Amino acid sequence: MARTIIGISLKNRTQEAAALQEILTRFGCSIKTRIGLHDVAEGQCAAGGIILLEVISKQEEIVKELSAKFDVKTMQFN
């Protein structure tokens, strides 16, 4: 089974979260793992962040949809 790791860079998490969540929900059955990374410090949270997805099906469709709205990088594993 081919697997794809998708990295999504967000510049402003609070403004982009709703649009991203809508896409991720639509493809939820194809996403095996989801990890969110952002910088935090006491009393503040970074505006940007990175979401990592392990995708097990519909890879091209998901990448196309995400790339239309976000900065996306991919890695393929066979």
N, CA, C and O atoms as a Tripos MOL2 file, in Angstrom:
@<TRIPOS>MOLECULE
protein
  312   311    78     0     0
PROTEIN
NO_CHARGES

@<TRIPOS>ATOM
      1 N           0.8370   -1.1780    0.0000 N.3       1 MET1
      2 CA          0.0000    0.0000    0.0000 C.3       1 MET1
      3 C           0.8850    1.2460    0.0000 C.2       1 MET1
      4 O           1.7570    1.3950    0.8560 O.2       1 MET1
      5 N           0.6590    2.1280   -0.9520 N.am      2 ALA2
      6 CA          1.4140    3.3760   -1.0220 C.3       2 ALA2
      7 C           0.9170    4.3370    0.0580 C.2       2 ALA2
      8 O          -0.2790    4.4220    0.3370 O.2       2 ALA2
      9 N           1.8580    5.0510    0.6510 N.am      3 ARG3
     10 CA          1.5080    6.0530    1.6640 C.3       3 ARG3
     11 C           2.1550    7.3730    1.2870 C.2       3 ARG3
     12 O           3.2390    7.4190    0.7050 O.2       3 ARG3
     13 N           1.4780    8.4130    1.6280 N.am      4 THR4
     14 CA          1.9630    9.7560    1.3650 C.3       4 THR4
     15 C           1.9680   10.5360    2.6660 C.2       4 THR4
     16 O           1.0070   10.4840    3.4330 O.2       4 THR4
     17 N           3.0550   11.2610    2.9140 N.am      5 ILE5
     18 CA          3.1050   12.2150    4.0200 C.3       5 ILE5
     19 C           2.9400   13.5990    3.4070 C.2       5 ILE5
     20 O           3.6840   13.9810    2.5030 O.2       5 ILE5
     21 N           1.9700   14.3380    3.9010 N.am      6 ILE6
     22 CA          1.6870   15.6830    3.4030 C.3       6 ILE6
     23 C           2.0010   16.6760    4.5180 C.2       6 ILE6
     24 O           1.5250   16.5260    5.6430 O.2       6 ILE6
     25 N           2.7930   17.6780    4.2030 N.am      7 GLY7
     26 CA          3.0760   18.7670    5.1250 C.3       7 GLY7
     27 C           2.3540   20.0180    4.6650 C.2       7 GLY7
     28 O           2.4890   20.4230    3.5100 O.2       7 GLY7
     29 N           1.5900   20.6330    5.5510 N.am      8 ILE8
     30 CA          0.8210   21.8350    5.2300 C.3       8 ILE8
     31 C           1.3300   22.9630    6.1240 C.2       8 ILE8
     32 O           1.2700   22.8680    7.3500 O.2       8 ILE8
     33 N           1.8270   24.0230    5.5080 N.am      9 SER9
     34 CA          2.3150   25.1700    6.2560 C.3       9 SER9
     35 C           1.2050   26.2130    6.3580 C.2       9 SER9
     36 O           0.6460   26.6430    5.3490 O.2       9 SER9
     37 N           0.8990   26.6090    7.5780 N.am     10 LEU10
     38 CA         -0.1170   27.6350    7.8110 C.3      10 LEU10
     39 C           0.5690   28.9110    8.2850 C.2      10 LEU10
     40 O           1.4130   28.8740    9.1810 O.2      10 LEU10
     41 N           0.2110   30.0140    7.6920 N.am     11 LYS11
     42 CA          0.7810   31.3070    8.0890 C.3      11 LYS11
     43 C          -0.0020   31.9210    9.2430 C.2      11 LYS11
     44 O           0.5820   32.5230   10.1440 O.2      11 LYS11
     45 N          -1.3360   31.7670    9.2150 N.am     12 ASN12
     46 CA         -2.1870   32.3160   10.2610 C.3      12 ASN12
     47 C          -3.2130   31.2540   10.6390 C.2      12 ASN12
     48 O          -4.2700   31.1510   10.0170 O.2      12 ASN12
     49 N          -2.8950   30.4700   11.6590 N.am     13 ARG13
     50 CA         -3.7250   29.3340   12.0370 C.3      13 ARG13
     51 C          -5.1650   29.7230   12.3430 C.2      13 ARG13
     52 O          -6.0900   29.0000   11.9700 O.2      13 ARG13
     53 N          -5.3700   30.8440   13.0120 N.am     14 THR14
     54 CA         -6.7380   31.2150   13.3960 C.3      14 THR14
     55 C          -7.5970   31.5600   12.1850 C.2      14 THR14
     56 O          -8.7960   31.2780   12.1880 O.2      14 THR14
     57 N          -7.0210   32.1550   11.1620 N.am     15 GLN15
     58 CA         -7.7810   32.4960    9.9590 C.3      15 GLN15
     59 C          -7.9390   31.3170    9.0080 C.2      15 GLN15
     60 O          -8.9330   31.2470    8.2850 O.2      15 GLN15
     61 N          -6.9890   30.3930    8.9890 N.am     16 GLU16
     62 CA         -7.0030   29.2970    8.0240 C.3      16 GLU16
     63 C          -7.5960   27.9990    8.5690 C.2      16 GLU16
     64 O          -7.8650   27.0800    7.7970 O.2      16 GLU16
     65 N          -7.8030   27.9070    9.8660 N.am     17 ALA17
     66 CA         -8.2170   26.6480   10.4940 C.3      17 ALA17
     67 C          -9.5460   26.1120    9.9680 C.2      17 ALA17
     68 O          -9.6620   24.9110    9.7250 O.2      17 ALA17
     69 N         -10.5390   26.9590    9.7880 N.am     18 ALA18
     70 CA        -11.8600   26.4900    9.3520 C.3      18 ALA18
     71 C         -11.8050   25.8790    7.9520 C.2      18 ALA18
     72 O         -12.3820   24.8170    7.7150 O.2      18 ALA18
     73 N         -11.1140   26.5420    7.0250 N.am     19 ALA19
     74 CA        -11.0050   26.0200    5.6550 C.3      19 ALA19
     75 C         -10.2270   24.7080    5.6330 C.2      19 ALA19
     76 O         -10.5950   23.7790    4.9140 O.2      19 ALA19
     77 N          -9.1560   24.6300    6.4150 N.am     20 LEU20
     78 CA         -8.3690   23.4040    6.4810 C.3      20 LEU20
     79 C          -9.1890   22.2730    7.0970 C.2      20 LEU20
     80 O          -9.1970   21.1580    6.5760 O.2      20 LEU20
     81 N          -9.8690   22.5490    8.1860 N.am     21 GLN21
     82 CA        -10.6610   21.5160    8.8560 C.3      21 GLN21
     83 C         -11.7470   20.9630    7.9460 C.2      21 GLN21
     84 O         -12.0350   19.7660    7.9870 O.2      21 GLN21
     85 N         -12.3500   21.8080    7.1320 N.am     22 GLU22
     86 CA        -13.3990   21.3560    6.2080 C.3      22 GLU22
     87 C         -12.8330   20.3350    5.2230 C.2      22 GLU22
     88 O         -13.4690   19.3180    4.9490 O.2      22 GLU22
     89 N         -11.6450   20.6020    4.6930 N.am     23 ILE23
     90 CA        -10.9990   19.6730    3.7520 C.3      23 ILE23
     91 C         -10.6130   18.3840    4.4660 C.2      23 ILE23
     92 O         -10.8540   17.2960    3.9430 O.2      23 ILE23
     93 N         -10.0210   18.4890    5.6440 N.am     24 LEU24
     94 CA         -9.5910   17.3010    6.3840 C.3      24 LEU24
     95 C         -10.7810   16.4250    6.7770 C.2      24 LEU24
     96 O         -10.6750   15.1990    6.7610 O.2      24 LEU24
     97 N         -11.8860   17.0280    7.1220 N.am     25 THR25
     98 CA        -13.0860   16.2650    7.4670 C.3      25 THR25
     99 C         -13.6060   15.5000    6.2570 C.2      25 THR25
    100 O         -14.0010   14.3410    6.3790 O.2      25 THR25
    101 N         -13.6080   16.1320    5.1050 N.am     26 ARG26
    102 CA        -14.0810   15.4930    3.8770 C.3      26 ARG26
    103 C         -13.2570   14.2640    3.5140 C.2      26 ARG26
    104 O         -13.7930   13.2840    2.9960 O.2      26 ARG26
    105 N         -11.9500   14.3150    3.7870 N.am     27 PHE27
    106 CA        -11.0480   13.2120    3.4570 C.3      27 PHE27
    107 C         -10.6580   12.3920    4.6870 C.2      27 PHE27
    108 O          -9.6590   11.6720    4.6560 O.2      27 PHE27
    109 N         -11.4200   12.4890    5.7500 N.am     28 GLY28
    110 CA        -11.0750   11.8490    7.0190 C.3      28 GLY28
    111 C         -10.7980   10.3600    6.9400 C.2      28 GLY28
    112 O          -9.9230    9.8660    7.6520 O.2      28 GLY28
    113 N         -11.5110    9.6300    6.1000 N.am     29 CYS29
    114 CA        -11.3050    8.1780    6.0040 C.3      29 CYS29
    115 C         -10.0060    7.8260    5.2720 C.2      29 CYS29
    116 O          -9.5850    6.6700    5.3040 O.2      29 CYS29
    117 N          -9.3690    8.7870    4.6220 N.am     30 SER30
    118 CA         -8.1060    8.5600    3.9230 C.3      30 SER30
    119 C          -6.8990    8.9960    4.7340 C.2      30 SER30
    120 O          -5.7610    8.7240    4.3520 O.2      30 SER30
    121 N          -7.1410    9.6740    5.8560 N.am     31 ILE31
    122 CA         -6.0540   10.1940    6.6950 C.3      31 ILE31
    123 C          -5.8710    9.2710    7.8920 C.2      31 ILE31
    124 O          -6.7550    9.1380    8.7380 O.2      31 ILE31
    125 N          -4.6970    8.6340    7.9420 N.am     32 LYS32
    126 CA         -4.4010    7.7050    9.0380 C.3      32 LYS32
    127 C          -3.8660    8.4430   10.2640 C.2      32 LYS32
    128 O          -4.2440    8.1380   11.3950 O.2      32 LYS32
    129 N          -2.9770    9.4240   10.0310 N.am     33 THR33
    130 CA         -2.3390   10.1400   11.1380 C.3      33 THR33
    131 C          -2.3430   11.6370   10.8480 C.2      33 THR33
    132 O          -2.1330   12.0630    9.7120 O.2      33 THR33
    133 N          -2.5840   12.4240   11.8880 N.am     34 ARG34
    134 CA         -2.5610   13.8880   11.7720 C.3      34 ARG34
    135 C          -1.8030   14.4330   12.9740 C.2      34 ARG34
    136 O          -2.1240   14.1190   14.1200 O.2      34 ARG34
    137 N          -0.7810   15.2620   12.6930 N.am     35 ILE35
    138 CA          0.0320   15.8660   13.7540 C.3      35 ILE35
    139 C           0.1210   17.3670   13.5060 C.2      35 ILE35
    140 O           0.4220   17.7940   12.3920 O.2      35 ILE35
    141 N          -0.1340   18.1560   14.5170 N.am     36 GLY36
    142 CA         -0.0220   19.6030   14.4110 C.3      36 GLY36
    143 C           1.1860   20.1060   15.1830 C.2      36 GLY36
    144 O           1.4040   19.7150   16.3300 O.2      36 GLY36
    145 N           1.9690   20.9710   14.5580 N.am     37 LEU37
    146 CA          3.1730   21.5300   15.1790 C.3      37 LEU37
    147 C           3.1140   23.0550   15.1190 C.2      37 LEU37
    148 O           2.8710   23.6280   14.0580 O.2      37 LEU37
    149 N           3.3350   23.7040   16.2480 N.am     38 HIS38
    150 CA          3.4630   25.1600   16.2710 C.3      38 HIS38
    151 C           4.2710   25.5620   17.5040 C.2      38 HIS38
    152 O           4.3530   24.8200   18.4830 O.2      38 HIS38
    153 N           4.8560   26.7380   17.4340 N.am     39 ASP39
    154 CA          5.6650   27.2440   18.5420 C.3      39 ASP39
    155 C           4.7540   27.8150   19.6280 C.2      39 ASP39
    156 O           3.7820   28.5150   19.3440 O.2      39 ASP39
    157 N           5.0900   27.5010   20.8580 N.am     40 VAL40
    158 CA          4.3670   28.0740   21.9940 C.3      40 VAL40
    159 C           5.3710   28.5230   23.0480 C.2      40 VAL40
    160 O           6.4590   27.9610   23.1770 O.2      40 VAL40
    161 N           4.9940   29.5100   23.7680 N.am     41 ALA41
    162 CA          5.7600   29.9850   24.9110 C.3      41 ALA41
    163 C           4.7350   30.4280   25.9460 C.2      41 ALA41
    164 O           3.5730   30.6590   25.6130 O.2      41 ALA41
    165 N           5.1530   30.5450   27.1760 N.am     42 GLU42
    166 CA          4.2060   30.9390   28.2080 C.3      42 GLU42
    167 C           3.5460   32.2670   27.8560 C.2      42 GLU42
    168 O           4.2230   33.2770   27.6570 O.2      42 GLU42
    169 N           2.2290   32.2540   27.7820 N.am     43 GLY43
    170 CA          1.4800   33.4680   27.5110 C.3      43 GLY43
    171 C           1.3080   33.8050   26.0410 C.2      43 GLY43
    172 O           0.6430   34.7910   25.7230 O.2      43 GLY43
    173 N           1.8780   33.0290   25.1360 N.am     44 GLN44
    174 CA          1.6920   33.3320   23.7160 C.3      44 GLN44
    175 C           1.7450   32.0720   22.8730 C.2      44 GLN44
    176 O           2.3590   31.0740   23.2520 O.2      44 GLN44
    177 N           1.1000   32.1370   21.7400 N.am     45 CYS45
    178 CA          1.0430   31.0120   20.8110 C.3      45 CYS45
    179 C           1.3460   31.5590   19.4140 C.2      45 CYS45
    180 O           0.7950   32.5850   19.0140 O.2      45 CYS45
    181 N           2.2170   30.8770   18.6780 N.am     46 ALA46
    182 CA          2.6200   31.3470   17.3490 C.3      46 ALA46
    183 C           1.4390   31.3660   16.3780 C.2      46 ALA46
    184 O           0.5520   30.5160   16.4540 O.2      46 ALA46
    185 N           1.4350   32.3210   15.4850 N.am     47 ALA47
    186 CA          0.3670   32.4270   14.4870 C.3      47 ALA47
    187 C           0.4610   31.3180   13.4440 C.2      47 ALA47
    188 O          -0.5620   30.8370   12.9570 O.2      47 ALA47
    189 N           1.6790   30.9090   13.0970 N.am     48 GLY48
    190 CA          1.8700   29.8970   12.0660 C.3      48 GLY48
    191 C           2.0030   28.5090   12.6440 C.2      48 GLY48
    192 O           2.0860   28.3260   13.8590 O.2      48 GLY48
    193 N           2.0210   27.5330   11.7570 N.am     49 GLY49
    194 CA          2.1960   26.1640   12.2010 C.3      49 GLY49
    195 C           2.3010   25.2240   11.0150 C.2      49 GLY49
    196 O           2.1670   25.6380    9.8630 O.2      49 GLY49
    197 N           2.5410   23.9600   11.3090 N.am     50 ILE50
    198 CA          2.6450   22.9320   10.2820 C.3      50 ILE50
    199 C           1.7510   21.7710   10.6910 C.2      50 ILE50
    200 O           1.7470   21.3630   11.8520 O.2      50 ILE50
    201 N           1.0000   21.2430    9.7420 N.am     51 ILE51
    202 CA          0.1900   20.0470    9.9380 C.3      51 ILE51
    203 C           0.8230   18.9410    9.1000 C.2      51 ILE51
    204 O           1.0880   19.1410    7.9150 O.2      51 ILE51
    205 N           1.0690   17.7810    9.7000 N.am     52 LEU52
    206 CA          1.5750   16.6130    8.9850 C.3      52 LEU52
    207 C           0.4630   15.5780    8.9050 C.2      52 LEU52
    208 O          -0.1830   15.2710    9.9070 O.2      52 LEU52
    209 N           0.2440   15.0430    7.7120 N.am     53 LEU53
    210 CA         -0.7750   14.0240    7.4980 C.3      53 LEU53
    211 C          -0.1410   12.7840    6.9090 C.2      53 LEU53
    212 O           0.6840   12.8870    6.0010 O.2      53 LEU53
    213 N          -0.5070   11.6140    7.4020 N.am     54 GLU54
    214 CA         -0.1750   10.3500    6.7550 C.3      54 GLU54
    215 C          -1.4460    9.9240    6.0310 C.2      54 GLU54
    216 O          -2.4720    9.6510    6.6540 O.2      54 GLU54
    217 N          -1.3590    9.8720    4.7060 N.am     55 VAL55
    218 CA         -2.5300    9.6100    3.8670 C.3      55 VAL55
    219 C          -2.3750    8.2420    3.2220 C.2      55 VAL55
    220 O          -1.3280    7.9360    2.6530 O.2      55 VAL55
    221 N          -3.4300    7.4060    3.3110 N.am     56 ILE56
    222 CA         -3.3390    6.0460    2.7840 C.3      56 ILE56
    223 C          -4.1690    5.8080    1.5260 C.2      56 ILE56
    224 O          -4.0590    4.7460    0.9120 O.2      56 ILE56
    225 N          -4.9980    6.7770    1.1300 N.am     57 SER57
    226 CA         -5.7410    6.6770   -0.1330 C.3      57 SER57
    227 C          -6.1090    8.0800   -0.5960 C.2      57 SER57
    228 O          -6.0560    9.0370    0.1760 O.2      57 SER57
    229 N          -6.4810    8.1890   -1.8670 N.am     58 LYS58
    230 CA         -6.8910    9.4750   -2.4730 C.3      58 LYS58
    231 C          -5.8010   10.5430   -2.3730 C.2      58 LYS58
    232 O          -6.1030   11.7320   -2.2750 O.2      58 LYS58
    233 N          -4.5240   10.1170   -2.3980 N.am     59 GLN59
    234 CA         -3.4120   11.0380   -2.2050 C.3      59 GLN59
    235 C          -3.4330   12.2130   -3.1830 C.2      59 GLN59
    236 O          -3.3370   13.3700   -2.7730 O.2      59 GLN59
    237 N          -3.5580   11.9110   -4.4760 N.am     60 GLU60
    238 CA         -3.5130   12.9810   -5.4800 C.3      60 GLU60
    239 C          -4.6690   13.9570   -5.3060 C.2      60 GLU60
    240 O          -4.4880   15.1660   -5.4450 O.2      60 GLU60
    241 N          -5.8360   13.4470   -5.0070 N.am     61 GLU61
    242 CA         -7.0140   14.2880   -4.8130 C.3      61 GLU61
    243 C          -6.8400   15.2210   -3.6150 C.2      61 GLU61
    244 O          -7.1740   16.4040   -3.6880 O.2      61 GLU61
    245 N          -6.3200   14.6860   -2.5190 N.am     62 ILE62
    246 CA         -6.1190   15.4810   -1.3130 C.3      62 ILE62
    247 C          -5.0600   16.5570   -1.5430 C.2      62 ILE62
    248 O          -5.2540   17.7150   -1.1710 O.2      62 ILE62
    249 N          -3.9400   16.1700   -2.1570 N.am     63 VAL63
    250 CA         -2.8670   17.1310   -2.4250 C.3      63 VAL63
    251 C          -3.3630   18.2490   -3.3290 C.2      63 VAL63
    252 O          -3.0580   19.4180   -3.0930 O.2      63 VAL63
    253 N          -4.1220   17.9050   -4.3560 N.am     64 LYS64
    254 CA         -4.6600   18.9240   -5.2780 C.3      64 LYS64
    255 C          -5.5510   19.9090   -4.5310 C.2      64 LYS64
    256 O          -5.4320   21.1210   -4.7080 O.2      64 LYS64
    257 N          -6.4350   19.3890   -3.7030 N.am     65 GLU65
    258 CA         -7.3620   20.2390   -2.9510 C.3      65 GLU65
    259 C          -6.6230   21.1470   -1.9660 C.2      65 GLU65
    260 O          -6.9070   22.3420   -1.8850 O.2      65 GLU65
    261 N          -5.6770   20.5760   -1.2220 N.am     66 LEU66
    262 CA         -4.9310   21.3630   -0.2430 C.3      66 LEU66
    263 C          -4.0350   22.3990   -0.9130 C.2      66 LEU66
    264 O          -3.9140   23.5250   -0.4290 O.2      66 LEU66
    265 N          -3.4040   22.0170   -2.0310 N.am     67 SER67
    266 CA         -2.4690   22.9190   -2.7190 C.3      67 SER67
    267 C          -3.1560   24.1610   -3.2780 C.2      67 SER67
    268 O          -2.5100   25.1900   -3.4790 O.2      67 SER67
    269 N          -4.4450   24.0720   -3.5250 N.am     68 ALA68
    270 CA         -5.1840   25.2310   -4.0370 C.3      68 ALA68
    271 C          -5.2840   26.3440   -2.9990 C.2      68 ALA68
    272 O          -5.4700   27.5060   -3.3610 O.2      68 ALA68
    273 N          -5.1630   26.0050   -1.7050 N.am     69 LYS69
    274 CA         -5.3520   26.9980   -0.6420 C.3      69 LYS69
    275 C          -4.1560   27.1700    0.2940 C.2      69 LYS69
    276 O          -4.0490   28.1830    0.9850 O.2      69 LYS69
    277 N          -3.2480   26.1760    0.3190 N.am     70 PHE70
    278 CA         -2.1760   26.1860    1.3060 C.3      70 PHE70
    279 C          -0.8340   25.8370    0.6580 C.2      70 PHE70
    280 O          -0.7840   25.3050   -0.4510 O.2      70 PHE70
    281 N           0.2500   26.1480    1.3720 N.am     71 ASP71
    282 CA          1.5950   25.7460    0.9670 C.3      71 ASP71
    283 C           1.7700   24.2920    1.3870 C.2      71 ASP71
    284 O           1.7440   23.9820    2.5780 O.2      71 ASP71
    285 N           1.9510   23.3850    0.4000 N.am     72 VAL72
    286 CA          1.9580   21.9440    0.6560 C.3      72 VAL72
    287 C           3.2210   21.2980    0.0950 C.2      72 VAL72
    288 O           3.6650   21.6360   -1.0020 O.2      72 VAL72
    289 N           3.7970   20.3630    0.8600 N.am     73 LYS73
    290 CA          4.9220   19.5390    0.4220 C.3      73 LYS73
    291 C           4.5330   18.0830    0.6700 C.2      73 LYS73
    292 O           3.7830   17.7840    1.6000 O.2      73 LYS73
    293 N           5.0470   17.1760   -0.1710 N.am     74 THR74
    294 CA          4.7050   15.7640   -0.0150 C.3      74 THR74
    295 C           5.9260   14.8640   -0.0490 C.2      74 THR74
    296 O           6.9600   15.2070   -0.6230 O.2      74 THR74
    297 N           5.7840   13.6940    0.5850 N.am     75 MET75
    298 CA          6.7630   12.6060    0.5030 C.3      75 MET75
    299 C           5.9750   11.3400    0.1870 C.2      75 MET75
    300 O           4.9160   11.1080    0.7700 O.2      75 MET75
    301 N           6.4840   10.5150   -0.7360 N.am     76 GLN76
    302 CA          5.8320    9.2690   -1.1350 C.3      76 GLN76
    303 C           6.6030    8.0670   -0.6160 C.2      76 GLN76
    304 O           7.8310    8.0350   -0.6950 O.2      76 GLN76
    305 N           5.8940    7.0810   -0.0880 N.am     77 PHE77
    306 CA          6.4820    5.8210    0.3600 C.3      77 PHE77
    307 C           5.6970    4.6770   -0.2780 C.2      77 PHE77
    308 O           4.4660    4.6740   -0.2510 O.2      77 PHE77
    309 N           6.3990    3.7190   -0.8430 N.am     78 ASN78
    310 CA          5.7320    2.5590   -1.4450 C.3      78 ASN78
    311 C           5.9830    1.3240   -0.6230 C.2      78 ASN78
    312 O           5.5030    0.2440   -0.9690 O.2      78 ASN78
@<TRIPOS>BOND
     1     1     2 1
     2     2     3 1
     3     3     4 2
     4     3     5 am
     5     5     6 1
     6     6     7 1
     7     7     8 2
     8     7     9 am
     9     9    10 1
    10    10    11 1
    11    11    12 2
    12    11    13 am
    13    13    14 1
    14    14    15 1
    15    15    16 2
    16    15    17 am
    17    17    18 1
    18    18    19 1
    19    19    20 2
    20    19    21 am
    21    21    22 1
    22    22    23 1
    23    23    24 2
    24    23    25 am
    25    25    26 1
    26    26    27 1
    27    27    28 2
    28    27    29 am
    29    29    30 1
    30    30    31 1
    31    31    32 2
    32    31    33 am
    33    33    34 1
    34    34    35 1
    35    35    36 2
    36    35    37 am
    37    37    38 1
    38    38    39 1
    39    39    40 2
    40    39    41 am
    41    41    42 1
    42    42    43 1
    43    43    44 2
    44    43    45 am
    45    45    46 1
    46    46    47 1
    47    47    48 2
    48    47    49 am
    49    49    50 1
    50    50    51 1
    51    51    52 2
    52    51    53 am
    53    53    54 1
    54    54    55 1
    55    55    56 2
    56    55    57 am
    57    57    58 1
    58    58    59 1
    59    59    60 2
    60    59    61 am
    61    61    62 1
    62    62    63 1
    63    63    64 2
    64    63    65 am
    65    65    66 1
    66    66    67 1
    67    67    68 2
    68    67    69 am
    69    69    70 1
    70    70    71 1
    71    71    72 2
    72    71    73 am
    73    73    74 1
    74    74    75 1
    75    75    76 2
    76    75    77 am
    77    77    78 1
    78    78    79 1
    79    79    80 2
    80    79    81 am
    81    81    82 1
    82    82    83 1
    83    83    84 2
    84    83    85 am
    85    85    86 1
    86    86    87 1
    87    87    88 2
    88    87    89 am
    89    89    90 1
    90    90    91 1
    91    91    92 2
    92    91    93 am
    93    93    94 1
    94    94    95 1
    95    95    96 2
    96    95    97 am
    97    97    98 1
    98    98    99 1
    99    99   100 2
   100    99   101 am
   101   101   102 1
   102   102   103 1
   103   103   104 2
   104   103   105 am
   105   105   106 1
   106   106   107 1
   107   107   108 2
   108   107   109 am
   109   109   110 1
   110   110   111 1
   111   111   112 2
   112   111   113 am
   113   113   114 1
   114   114   115 1
   115   115   116 2
   116   115   117 am
   117   117   118 1
   118   118   119 1
   119   119   120 2
   120   119   121 am
   121   121   122 1
   122   122   123 1
   123   123   124 2
   124   123   125 am
   125   125   126 1
   126   126   127 1
   127   127   128 2
   128   127   129 am
   129   129   130 1
   130   130   131 1
   131   131   132 2
   132   131   133 am
   133   133   134 1
   134   134   135 1
   135   135   136 2
   136   135   137 am
   137   137   138 1
   138   138   139 1
   139   139   140 2
   140   139   141 am
   141   141   142 1
   142   142   143 1
   143   143   144 2
   144   143   145 am
   145   145   146 1
   146   146   147 1
   147   147   148 2
   148   147   149 am
   149   149   150 1
   150   150   151 1
   151   151   152 2
   152   151   153 am
   153   153   154 1
   154   154   155 1
   155   155   156 2
   156   155   157 am
   157   157   158 1
   158   158   159 1
   159   159   160 2
   160   159   161 am
   161   161   162 1
   162   162   163 1
   163   163   164 2
   164   163   165 am
   165   165   166 1
   166   166   167 1
   167   167   168 2
   168   167   169 am
   169   169   170 1
   170   170   171 1
   171   171   172 2
   172   171   173 am
   173   173   174 1
   174   174   175 1
   175   175   176 2
   176   175   177 am
   177   177   178 1
   178   178   179 1
   179   179   180 2
   180   179   181 am
   181   181   182 1
   182   182   183 1
   183   183   184 2
   184   183   185 am
   185   185   186 1
   186   186   187 1
   187   187   188 2
   188   187   189 am
   189   189   190 1
   190   190   191 1
   191   191   192 2
   192   191   193 am
   193   193   194 1
   194   194   195 1
   195   195   196 2
   196   195   197 am
   197   197   198 1
   198   198   199 1
   199   199   200 2
   200   199   201 am
   201   201   202 1
   202   202   203 1
   203   203   204 2
   204   203   205 am
   205   205   206 1
   206   206   207 1
   207   207   208 2
   208   207   209 am
   209   209   210 1
   210   210   211 1
   211   211   212 2
   212   211   213 am
   213   213   214 1
   214   214   215 1
   215   215   216 2
   216   215   217 am
   217   217   218 1
   218   218   219 1
   219   219   220 2
   220   219   221 am
   221   221   222 1
   222   222   223 1
   223   223   224 2
   224   223   225 am
   225   225   226 1
   226   226   227 1
   227   227   228 2
   228   227   229 am
   229   229   230 1
   230   230   231 1
   231   231   232 2
   232   231   233 am
   233   233   234 1
   234   234   235 1
   235   235   236 2
   236   235   237 am
   237   237   238 1
   238   238   239 1
   239   239   240 2
   240   239   241 am
   241   241   242 1
   242   242   243 1
   243   243   244 2
   244   243   245 am
   245   245   246 1
   246   246   247 1
   247   247   248 2
   248   247   249 am
   249   249   250 1
   250   250   251 1
   251   251   252 2
   252   251   253 am
   253   253   254 1
   254   254   255 1
   255   255   256 2
   256   255   257 am
   257   257   258 1
   258   258   259 1
   259   259   260 2
   260   259   261 am
   261   261   262 1
   262   262   263 1
   263   263   264 2
   264   263   265 am
   265   265   266 1
   266   266   267 1
   267   267   268 2
   268   267   269 am
   269   269   270 1
   270   270   271 1
   271   271   272 2
   272   271   273 am
   273   273   274 1
   274   274   275 1
   275   275   276 2
   276   275   277 am
   277   277   278 1
   278   278   279 1
   279   279   280 2
   280   279   281 am
   281   281   282 1
   282   282   283 1
   283   283   284 2
   284   283   285 am
   285   285   286 1
   286   286   287 1
   287   287   288 2
   288   287   289 am
   289   289   290 1
   290   290   291 1
   291   291   292 2
   292   291   293 am
   293   293   294 1
   294   294   295 1
   295   295   296 2
   296   295   297 am
   297   297   298 1
   298   298   299 1
   299   299   300 2
   300   299   301 am
   301   301   302 1
   302   302   303 1
   303   303   304 2
   304   303   305 am
   305   305   306 1
   306   306   307 1
   307   307   308 2
   308   307   309 am
   309   309   310 1
   310   310   311 1
   311   311   312 2
@<TRIPOS>SUBSTRUCTURE
     1 MET1         2 RESIDUE 1 A MET
     2 ALA2         6 RESIDUE 1 A ALA
     3 ARG3        10 RESIDUE 1 A ARG
     4 THR4        14 RESIDUE 1 A THR
     5 ILE5        18 RESIDUE 1 A ILE
     6 ILE6        22 RESIDUE 1 A ILE
     7 GLY7        26 RESIDUE 1 A GLY
     8 ILE8        30 RESIDUE 1 A ILE
     9 SER9        34 RESIDUE 1 A SER
    10 LEU10       38 RESIDUE 1 A LEU
    11 LYS11       42 RESIDUE 1 A LYS
    12 ASN12       46 RESIDUE 1 A ASN
    13 ARG13       50 RESIDUE 1 A ARG
    14 THR14       54 RESIDUE 1 A THR
    15 GLN15       58 RESIDUE 1 A GLN
    16 GLU16       62 RESIDUE 1 A GLU
    17 ALA17       66 RESIDUE 1 A ALA
    18 ALA18       70 RESIDUE 1 A ALA
    19 ALA19       74 RESIDUE 1 A ALA
    20 LEU20       78 RESIDUE 1 A LEU
    21 GLN21       82 RESIDUE 1 A GLN
    22 GLU22       86 RESIDUE 1 A GLU
    23 ILE23       90 RESIDUE 1 A ILE
    24 LEU24       94 RESIDUE 1 A LEU
    25 THR25       98 RESIDUE 1 A THR
    26 ARG26      102 RESIDUE 1 A ARG
    27 PHE27      106 RESIDUE 1 A PHE
    28 GLY28      110 RESIDUE 1 A GLY
    29 CYS29      114 RESIDUE 1 A CYS
    30 SER30      118 RESIDUE 1 A SER
    31 ILE31      122 RESIDUE 1 A ILE
    32 LYS32      126 RESIDUE 1 A LYS
    33 THR33      130 RESIDUE 1 A THR
    34 ARG34      134 RESIDUE 1 A ARG
    35 ILE35      138 RESIDUE 1 A ILE
    36 GLY36      142 RESIDUE 1 A GLY
    37 LEU37      146 RESIDUE 1 A LEU
    38 HIS38      150 RESIDUE 1 A HIS
    39 ASP39      154 RESIDUE 1 A ASP
    40 VAL40      158 RESIDUE 1 A VAL
    41 ALA41      162 RESIDUE 1 A ALA
    42 GLU42      166 RESIDUE 1 A GLU
    43 GLY43      170 RESIDUE 1 A GLY
    44 GLN44      174 RESIDUE 1 A GLN
    45 CYS45      178 RESIDUE 1 A CYS
    46 ALA46      182 RESIDUE 1 A ALA
    47 ALA47      186 RESIDUE 1 A ALA
    48 GLY48      190 RESIDUE 1 A GLY
    49 GLY49      194 RESIDUE 1 A GLY
    50 ILE50      198 RESIDUE 1 A ILE
    51 ILE51      202 RESIDUE 1 A ILE
    52 LEU52      206 RESIDUE 1 A LEU
    53 LEU53      210 RESIDUE 1 A LEU
    54 GLU54      214 RESIDUE 1 A GLU
    55 VAL55      218 RESIDUE 1 A VAL
    56 ILE56      222 RESIDUE 1 A ILE
    57 SER57      226 RESIDUE 1 A SER
    58 LYS58      230 RESIDUE 1 A LYS
    59 GLN59      234 RESIDUE 1 A GLN
    60 GLU60      238 RESIDUE 1 A GLU
    61 GLU61      242 RESIDUE 1 A GLU
    62 ILE62      246 RESIDUE 1 A ILE
    63 VAL63      250 RESIDUE 1 A VAL
    64 LYS64      254 RESIDUE 1 A LYS
    65 GLU65      258 RESIDUE 1 A GLU
    66 LEU66      262 RESIDUE 1 A LEU
    67 SER67      266 RESIDUE 1 A SER
    68 ALA68      270 RESIDUE 1 A ALA
    69 LYS69      274 RESIDUE 1 A LYS
    70 PHE70      278 RESIDUE 1 A PHE
    71 ASP71      282 RESIDUE 1 A ASP
    72 VAL72      286 RESIDUE 1 A VAL
    73 LYS73      290 RESIDUE 1 A LYS
    74 THR74      294 RESIDUE 1 A THR
    75 MET75      298 RESIDUE 1 A MET
    76 GLN76      302 RESIDUE 1 A GLN
    77 PHE77      306 RESIDUE 1 A PHE
    78 ASN78      310 RESIDUE 1 A ASN
